Every structure is written in structure tokens, then in C-alpha cells.
Amino acid sequence: MPDLYCSGCTDCASRCMANLKITCSEFEAICDYLGGVVFRPTLRRARQMAAPCEFSAPDSRLCLIYPVRPLVCRLFGIVEWLPCPRGRIPTLVQDGPRIMEKYRRYPRRSFREWMREYRTDESGA
């Protein structure tokens, strides 16, 4: 996905939330990048609609898995329904709905759900 217009301001991170549904290959890429199955619980603050993404750095809005972030995260700023918060990035992907339709065909679960399934498969239970 093109990101050549991005200035790295991290304003899009204000839209990131926990329990995002990802594919198994995205889960595996994240685990490989992090060096194993790692999970940091997310907590929702009072008056907050959703918990912050479990892959946001605790002291900043930087993404800890940016190089291997899931497709929906990669679409921030380049499709019409996830515009750049600063308006700096033109809509670059015109076939975003088609991409998402194809993506939805794959089984998707939250990182936590994939982790449970992974651990169950390893234990043989």
C-alpha cells in the first residue's frame, strides 16, 4: 500500500482500537515480528467507546507492529472511508470496497482469539 504522502504524524492512531479482526496470516506475521505469541491486555478508560489497540506503544501513539500491521490498518488514509485526519493524503485506492470484500472472505478473529486457538492447537487439547 502506498504511504509516500504520509508525514508520520500518528493522528490516524486516534482511530485504532482493540480486538480488531485479522486473518490467520496477519496473526502469524505479527507473532513472527514480535518473536512469539505476545499479548498485552487492553483496558478501556471511563467514557471511552473502545479500548485502545493492544499494539499501540503505551507512552505514545506509535504502532508497535507497523511493518506487519493488518490490511485494514494499511488502508488508513488511502481509502475514502478512512481518510487522513489531516487531509494530506489523497484517496489513492479507488477499489477499496473490492479489496475489503475479498479480505472478508478469509476467516478473521481478534489477536486474542487467534492466540487462544494457537495455544489450544499446541497443547493438543
C-alpha positions, 0 to 999 in steps of 0.5 A, spaced: 500 500 500 502 506 498 504 511 504 509 516 500 504 522 502 504 520 509 508 525 514 508 520 520 504 524 524 500 518 528 493 522 528 490 516 524 492 512 531 486 516 534 482 511 530 485 504 532 482 500 537 482 493 540 480 486 538 480 488 531 479 482 526 485 479 522 486 473 518 490 467 520 496 470 516 496 477 519 496 473 526 502 469 524 506 475 521 505 479 527 507 473 532 513 472 527 515 480 528 514 480 535 518 473 536 512 469 539 505 469 541 505 476 545 499 479 548 498 485 552 491 486 555 487 492 553 483 496 558 478 501 556 478 508 560 471 511 563 467 514 557 471 511 552 467 507 546 473 502 545 479 500 548 485 502 545 489 497 540 493 492 544 499 494 539 499 501 540 506 503 544 503 505 551 507 512 552 505 514 545 501 513 539 506 509 535 504 502 532 508 497 535 507 492 529 507 497 523 511 493 518 506 487 519 500 491 521 493 488 518 490 490 511 485 494 514 490 498 518 494 499 511 488 502 508 488 508 513 488 514 509 488 511 502 481 509 502 475 514 502 472 511 508 478 512 512 481 518 510 487 522 513 485 526 519 489 531 516 487 531 509 494 530 506 493 524 503 489 523 497 484 517 496 489 513 492 485 506 492 479 507 488 477 499 489 477 499 496 470 496 497 473 490 492 479 489 496 475 489 503 470 484 500 475 479 498 479 480 505 472 478 508 472 472 505 478 469 509 476 467 516 478 473 521 478 473 529 481 478 534 489 477 536 486 474 542 482 469 539 487 467 534 492 466 540 487 462 544 486 457 538 494 457 537 495 455 544 489 450 544 492 447 537 499 446 541 497 443 547 493 438 543 487 439 547 
